[in-house]
Amino acid sequence: MKLLAITGFMFLAATLAAAAPVFKPMSMDFPQDAAGFPDGPNVKTVNQNCLACHSSDMVLDQPLLPRTAWAAEVTKMRNAYKAPIGDADAALIVDYLAATHAPP
C-alpha cells in the first residue's frame, strides 16, 4: 500500500511539474509621459510629488485651469487622497501648474 501511495504521489508531482508554466523575462517600454512633466518652474518638485500617484498625462489632460482651481486641486490631493505633500511643496506645485497649464 505504501508503494502505491508513493508511486501515486511521484506521478502527481511529475504531472504537475510537466504542466507548470514557463516564465520568460520581459522588457517593457513606458510611454514618454513616464519621464515626467514638461519643463517649467519647480518641475523637479512636481515630478517628485505628483508622479508617485499618477502619470503626468493624467494632470495635463485636464482643461486649462486658473491658479485658484489648481490650488483647490492640490488641496484636494492632500486632504481627500492623503498625498504626502508639505505646504512648501504644495505652493511650488501650484506655481508650476499656474505657469504651465492655465489659460492665458
N, C-alpha and C positions, 0 to 999 in steps of 0.2 A: 504494500500500500504506500509506503514512504517513497519508493522508487517511482511510482505512478505520479504522486504529488510533485516530486522534484522535477520529473520529466515534463509534467504539465506546466509548471512554473517556468522552466527553461524555454519551453515552446512559446509561452506567452511573452516572456521577455524578449526573445528573438523576433517575434512578430511585431511587437511594439517598436523595437529598435529599427526594424526594416521600414516601418511606416512613418517614422519620425521625419518631420520636415527638415530640409536642409536650408539653413540661413546663409545668405551671401552678403558680404559687406556692400553698402550702398553709399553713394555720394549724392548730395543734393545742392542744387543751385538756388539760392534765395533770390527773391525779386530785388530790384535795385533799391526800393524804399527801405529794405532791411538795413541799409548802410546808415540811415539817419535822416534827419531833417535837412533841408537846403540851408545854405549859409545865411546867416543873419546875426543880429546882436544876441548874445547869450546862447547860441546854438548848442554849445557843449552842455550847458545846464539842462536845456530842453531834452537833448539826447539821453543824458544820464537819468532823468526823472521820468520822461514820458514813454520811452521805448521799453521800459520794464513791464508795461501792461498792454500796450498796443502799438501797431505799426504807425509810421509817420503818415501813411496814406489814410488811415482812419481819421486823423486830425485834418489833414489837408484836403480831404474830400468834402469837408463841411463847407457851408457857404461862408463867404467873407463876412466876418462879424466885427462890430465896433469893439473898442477896448473894454467897455463895461460888460459886454456879453462874454468876452474871453475871460475876464476876471471872474464872472459868475461860473463859467465852465471849470476853471481851475479850482475854485472854491468847492464846487460840486465833487470834483475828483478827490479832493482832500477829505471832505466831510462825509459824503454819501458812500464813496467807494474806498475810503481809508487809504488813499495814496499817501505814502510816507514822504511828503514834500514839506520842507520847512518854509517859514514865512518869507525868508530872503529869496529862496529859490522860486517860490510862487510868484513873487513880484517880477523876477527876471523872466520867467516863462510868459507871463502876461505881456511884458515888454516885447519879447520875441514875436508872439502871435499878433500883437497890435501892429508891429512893424512889417510883418511878412504876410499876414493873412487877414487883412482888414480892408474895408472899402476905402477907396481914395478920398 
